């Protein structure tokens, strides 16, 4: 479960820092345009104005790292605090069907592997998709305004490879995680992660969601097979 939460948090941080990059990218362009003439004239007198040239060139980079540090401090408690709304069971276990990812429409043609080399296609019971969303970054509103839209997170893929049940209720699952949702990420599935009910925040929700997705898939397959008979 710890590895799952780590990847979930990583995706939230990607959103927070991508907002900084969006905002700074636009202002960096403006600063660069405004600095072209001073830099040009300063280079004409490089010996006497070397410090000014360095200051003009280095200022945007300093501001960028300062903004990144500010975003980190501002967002840390929102992302990492166990009591944060972003760490409740519903957010952590918000898995969706594999149909939301175009790459999984033709998944039989996508090479699949894992970091331990033990994953085989026949081992995968189903795919699910997690799409963490972070709305409260310091630069979020400005980035959304400039980009004319909400910054969305990067998906990561969950491959269910096993489960244990009791009286029709799943008690634990074995899953592997892909670091992203692009084809190249499907060769980097993690080692098997064993998640048990009551293990930690979000564990029960993940197990329940995967069971529902699996049962839904079985119903669709049964319905389709009956229709062809």
C-alpha positions in Angstrom: 0.0 0.0 0.0 2.9 2.3 0.7 4.1 2.1 -2.9 0.6 2.9 -4.1 0.3 6.0 -1.9 3.8 7.1 -3.0 2.9 7.0 -6.7 -0.4 8.7 -5.9 1.4 11.6 -4.1 3.9 11.8 -6.9 1.1 12.5 -9.4 -0.3 15.2 -7.1 3.2 16.9 -7.0 3.4 16.7 -10.8 0.2 18.8 -11.0 1.4 21.3 -8.5 4.8 21.8 -10.2 3.3 21.8 -13.7 1.2 24.8 -12.6 4.4 26.7 -11.7 6.0 25.7 -15.1 2.9 27.0 -17.0 2.9 30.3 -15.2 6.6 30.8 -15.2 6.9 29.8 -18.9 4.7 32.7 -19.9 6.4 35.2 -17.6 9.8 33.9 -18.5 9.0 34.7 -22.2 8.0 38.2 -21.2 11.1 38.7 -19.1 13.3 37.4 -21.9 11.8 39.8 -24.4 12.2 42.7 -22.0 15.8 41.7 -21.2 17.0 41.3 -24.8 18.0 45.0 -25.2 19.7 45.4 -21.8 21.6 42.1 -22.3 22.6 43.2 -25.8 23.9 46.6 -24.7 25.6 45.0 -21.7 27.5 42.6 -23.9 28.8 45.6 -25.9 30.6 46.6 -22.7 31.2 43.2 -21.3 34.3 44.0 -19.3 32.7 46.8 -17.4 29.2 45.3 -17.1 29.9 41.6 -16.5 28.0 41.5 -13.2 24.9 43.1 -14.8 24.9 40.5 -17.6 25.1 37.7 -15.1 22.3 39.2 -13.1 20.0 39.6 -16.1 20.7 36.0 -17.3 20.5 34.4 -13.8 17.4 36.3 -12.5 14.8 34.2 -14.4 16.4 30.9 -13.1 16.5 32.3 -9.6 12.8 33.3 -9.8 11.9 29.9 -11.2 13.5 27.9 -8.3 12.0 30.4 -5.8 8.5 29.7 -7.2 9.1 26.0 -7.1 10.2 26.2 -3.5 7.2 28.4 -2.6 4.8 25.9 -4.2 6.4 23.0 -2.3 6.0 24.8 1.0 2.4 25.9 0.2 1.3 22.5 -1.1 3.1 20.1 1.3 0.5 19.9 4.0 -2.3 19.6 1.4 -0.7 16.7 -0.3 1.2 14.9 2.4 -1.0 15.4 5.5 -2.9 12.2 6.2 -5.9 14.3 7.3 -5.9 16.2 4.0 -9.0 15.7 1.9 -6.7 14.5 -0.9 -5.7 11.5 1.3 -9.2 10.3 2.2 -10.3 6.8 1.0 -12.5 8.1 -1.8 -9.8 10.1 -3.4 -7.1 7.4 -3.1 -9.4 4.6 -4.3 -10.9 6.6 -7.3 -10.1 3.9 -9.8 -11.9 3.8 -13.2 -12.5 1.3 -15.9 -9.7 0.7 -18.4 -12.0 2.1 -21.1 -11.0 5.6 -20.2 -7.5 5.1 -21.7 -7.1 4.9 -25.5 -3.8 2.9 -25.1 -5.8 0.1 -23.5 -8.2 -0.2 -26.4 -5.5 -2.1 -28.2 -3.7 -3.4 -25.2 -3.1 -6.8 -26.7 -0.7 -5.1 -29.2 1.2 -3.3 -26.4 4.4 -5.0 -25.0 4.0 -5.6 -21.3 6.7 -6.3 -18.8 7.6 -5.5 -15.2 10.8 -4.4 -13.3 11.2 -7.9 -11.9 10.5 -9.5 -15.3 7.8 -11.8 -13.9 4.7 -10.2 -15.4 2.9 -12.1 -18.1 -0.2 -11.0 -20.0 -2.0 -14.1 -18.9 -1.5 -13.1 -15.3 -3.5 -9.9 -15.6 -7.1 -10.2 -14.5 -8.1 -6.6 -15.4 -6.7 -3.1 -15.8 -7.9 -0.1 -13.8 -6.9 3.6 -14.1 -6.2 6.1 -11.4 -6.2 9.8 -12.2 -5.2 11.9 -9.2 -6.4 15.5 -9.3 -5.0 18.4 -7.2 -7.0 21.7 -7.2 -5.3 23.7 -4.4 -1.9 24.6 -5.6 -0.6 28.1 -5.0 -0.2 28.7 -8.8 -3.3 26.7 -9.7 -5.8 29.4 -10.4 -3.4 31.5 -12.4 -2.2 28.5 -14.4 -5.8 27.5 -15.2 -6.6 31.1 -16.3 -3.6 31.3 -18.6 -4.2 27.8 -20.0 -8.0 28.3 -20.2 -8.7 25.0 -18.4 -8.0 22.9 -15.3 -4.7 21.2 -15.0 -5.3 17.5 -15.0 -3.1 14.9 -13.5 -1.2 12.1 -15.2 -2.9 8.7 -15.1 -1.2 5.6 -13.7 -2.4 2.1 -14.4 -3.2 -0.7 -12.0 -3.0 -4.3 -13.1 -4.9 -6.7 -11.0 -3.1 -10.1 -10.9 -4.7 -11.8 -8.0 -7.2 -11.7 -5.2 -8.5 -13.6 -2.1 -12.2 -13.7 -1.2 -14.4 -14.9 1.6 -18.1 -15.3 1.4 -18.1 -13.4 -1.9 -16.2 -10.5 -0.5 -12.6 -9.7 -1.6 -10.3 -9.6 1.4 -7.1 -8.7 -0.4 -5.7 -8.1 -3.8 -2.4 -8.4 -5.6 -1.7 -5.6 -8.0 1.1 -4.1 -10.1 1.4 -0.4 -10.9 2.5 1.3 -14.1 4.3 4.7 -13.5 2.2 6.3 -16.3 -0.3 5.6 -19.0 1.9 5.7 -22.1 2.9 2.6 -24.0 6.5 2.8 -22.7 5.3 2.7 -19.2 3.7 -0.7 -19.7 7.2 -2.2 -19.7 7.8 -0.8 -16.2 5.1 -2.3 -14.0 6.1 -2.6 -10.4 6.6 -5.7 -8.4 3.5 -7.3 -7.0 1.9 -5.3 -4.2 -0.3 -7.1 -1.7 -3.1 -5.0 -0.3 -5.3 -6.2 2.6 -8.5 -4.8 4.0 -7.9 -2.5 6.9 -4.2 -2.1 6.1 -4.3 1.7 5.7 -6.4 4.6 4.4 -7.7 3.8 1.0 -7.0 0.0 1.1 -10.7 -1.0 1.5 -11.8 1.3 -1.2 -9.2 0.0 -3.7 -10.2 -3.6 -3.0 -13.9 -2.8 -3.3 -13.5 -0.9 -6.5 -11.4 -3.6 -8.1 -14.0 -6.2 -7.2 -16.8 -4.1 -8.7 -14.9 -3.6 -11.9 -14.1 -7.3 -12.1 -17.7 -8.3 -11.5 -18.9 -5.7 -14.1 -16.4 -7.2 -16.6 -17.7 -10.7 -16.0 -21.3 -9.6 -16.4 -20.5 -7.9 -19.8 -18.6 -11.0 -21.0 -21.5 -13.3 -20.0 -24.0 -11.0 -21.7 -21.9 -10.9 -24.9 -21.4 -14.6 -24.9 -25.2 -15.2 -24.4 -25.9 -12.8 -27.3 -23.7 -14.8 -29.7 -25.3 -18.1 -28.8 
